[in-house]
């Protein structure tokens, strides 16, 4: 699945180079649980025997790319990102973004709104209003709370960050249309499903809803999910 295409599975909530190729420690236990508890996943999981969730790079870059990639194509997002890298002087970091300001980000090609979002993200990091060094030890909802206080980051983006950056094992992103489409296809014969129905299906996946979600994304597109 391709990054940066907003509102689709594979949309770029957590874009950037993969930095971790090791399998999450919980992955095999999760697979064993899901194969035992869910008849659909029992069929889907063996179709991807060597695949697993990868992890992304540093939090600021991950989130910055997610903002830049909202609502635009992969190619456009890549181009914008490279222009921002050039404007920042090879590395996009909080200090460089604050130094550029909205005007500088606009010159790099960002829309007014995205420039404001990116500057707000940088300000949160620079002023220590978020605590990325503590996120690994914080509860899921506490991380979501910090992230959604930043302009341009909603719950869906925060949940994608929990999945693809922190690799939390039990995230169910009910705002993700790809997950809902996969549940519709595999569990409801293509009929539309509500968030309530999706949540009911996912009861059997606990405490490994991230892993189930990941395999359902893969069922829609055999190319690796790249958020």
N, C-alpha and C positions, 0 to 999 in steps of 0.2 A: 504494500500500500504506500502511496506517495505522501510525503509530508507536505504541509502547508495548505492543503485544500480544505478550507474550513467547512465544518458541518458534515464531514464524511469520515468514515473510519480511516485512520491514517492522517487525519488533519494534524497540523503542527501545533500541538500544545507543548511539545518538548523537542523542538528541533535542535540540531547540532550534531557534531560527530559522536559516534558511539565511542565510549572509553572503556567499557567493561564487557568482555565477552564471556565471562564466567557465568555458569548457571546459578540462579538463586538457590541458596541452601535448602529452601523449602520446596523446590520445584517437583522433585520426584515424589515426595509425600503427597503433594497436592494432586498430581496426576493420578496416583493410586486411588486417592479418595474420590476424585471426580469420575473416573472410569467405573468405580464400584457403585456410585450413587446416581449416575445420570446416563440413561440409555442413549441419548444423542451424543454426548461427549465420549461415550464408549466407542462410538463409530468415528468421530472426528479426530480425536487425539492421535490414534495410531497413524493417521495420514501425515503427521509431522513429527517423525520420531527423533530427529536431531535438533529440532528448533526449540528455542526458549526465549524468554524475555531478556533483552539486553538493557544496559543502563546508559544514561546520557552524561554529558559533561557538566561543567560547573553551573550552579544554579542560576547565576545572573545571565549568563549567555543563553541557557536554556529558555528562560522566561523572556528575554529580549527577543529572541528569534520567534517565540510564539506570538508575541505582539506584532512584530513586523509581518508575519505570515498570515495574519487574520484576513479571511475573505478574498485572498488572491491566489493565483496559480503558483505551482512549484517554481516555474521559471522566473516569474516576476519576484517571488520572495527571495530566491537565490540572488538575483540581480540587486535587489534592494539591500540585502544583507552585505554583499560585497561592497557596495557604495558606502554603507555605514562603517564597515571596517576601515575603508580608506579614509573616511572623514575623521574617524577616531584615532587614526595613526596605528594601524595594524591590529589593535586589540580593542574590542568593545567592552568597556568596563564602566562602572558607575561614575568615576571621576571624569572620564573622557566624555561621557554622554552629558553630564552636567555642564562641562566646559563648552560643549557645542551649543547647548540650549535648544529651544524650539526652532530658532532661526537656522541654526547650523544643521539640524536634523531635517528641516524642510529643504535645505539646499542639497542634502544627500538623497532627496527623493521621497521622503516620507510625507504622508498627508498630515494636515494640521492635527487631527485627532490622534494619529499614531505617534506623532512627535511628542504630543502632550503625555500620552500613556507611557512612552519610553522614558521620558524625563521624570515622571512620577515614580516609575520603577527604580530608576537610578537614585532618586532622592531617598526612597525608602531604604535602599541598601547603604547609601553613604551616611545617612543619619541614624543608622542602626535601629530603624523602626521595624525591621524584620531580622530574624535570627537564624540565618542559614546554617551556622555551625551547630545549632541545637536541633534542627529539624529531624535528624535521624533518631533522636531520642524522644521527640514530641509525639503526642497522639495525632491521629489522622485529622480530626476536626480542628485541632489547634493549628496545624499547618495550613489547613484550608482557610481558617479565619485570618491568619496573617496574610496569605496570598490574595484573598478576595478584598482586602482593604486597599489594594493597589488598583488604581484606575486601569481598566482594560483587561483585568483578570477576573473572570467569573468562576463559578464553581466547576464547570466542565474543565477549564484550563487547569485549575488547581488539582482536580482529580487525575488528569493526565500527567501532571507533574508527580503526583504521588505514585502513579504506576510506573512511569518511564524514567524518572530520575531517582526517586527513593525506593522504587520496587516494593511498595507495600503489598502484602499478599491478599488483602480482602477488600478491594475497592470495587464498587459496583456503580459505574457511571451511567446513571439512568437518563442523563441528558444527551447521551451519545446516540445519534441516529443509526450509526452502523450496528451497535449492539442491539438496538430495538429491531432493526431489520433482520439481523441474524436470528433473533429469538422468534420473530414472526415466521421466518422461512422454515426453521427447523422444528418449532414446537406448536405452531398454529396454522400450518399449511398455507402460509402466505397471508393470512388475515392480519389486519392491523392489531397491534397490541398496545395496551395502556402501560403506563409506568407501574401501576398496581399489579398487573398481570406479569410484567417482567420481574418485579420484585418477588412475586410468588414462585415463579420458576427458579429464581436464583436462591431460594431458601436451601435447596439441596446442595448448593455449591459451597456454603459456608464451611470453614473459614478461608476458602481459597477462591473468592469470587473474581479476583484479578486474573487468576490463571484461566478460569472458565471463560471470562470475557476475552482474553487474548486468543484463545483457540477459536472462539466464535468469530472474531475479526478475521482470523486466518481462513475460516471457511468461506468468507466472502471474496477473499483475494489471497492466492497462495504465495504471493510475494510477501516478504517479511514486513510486518507492521512497523512503520517508522514514524513515530510521533516526534 
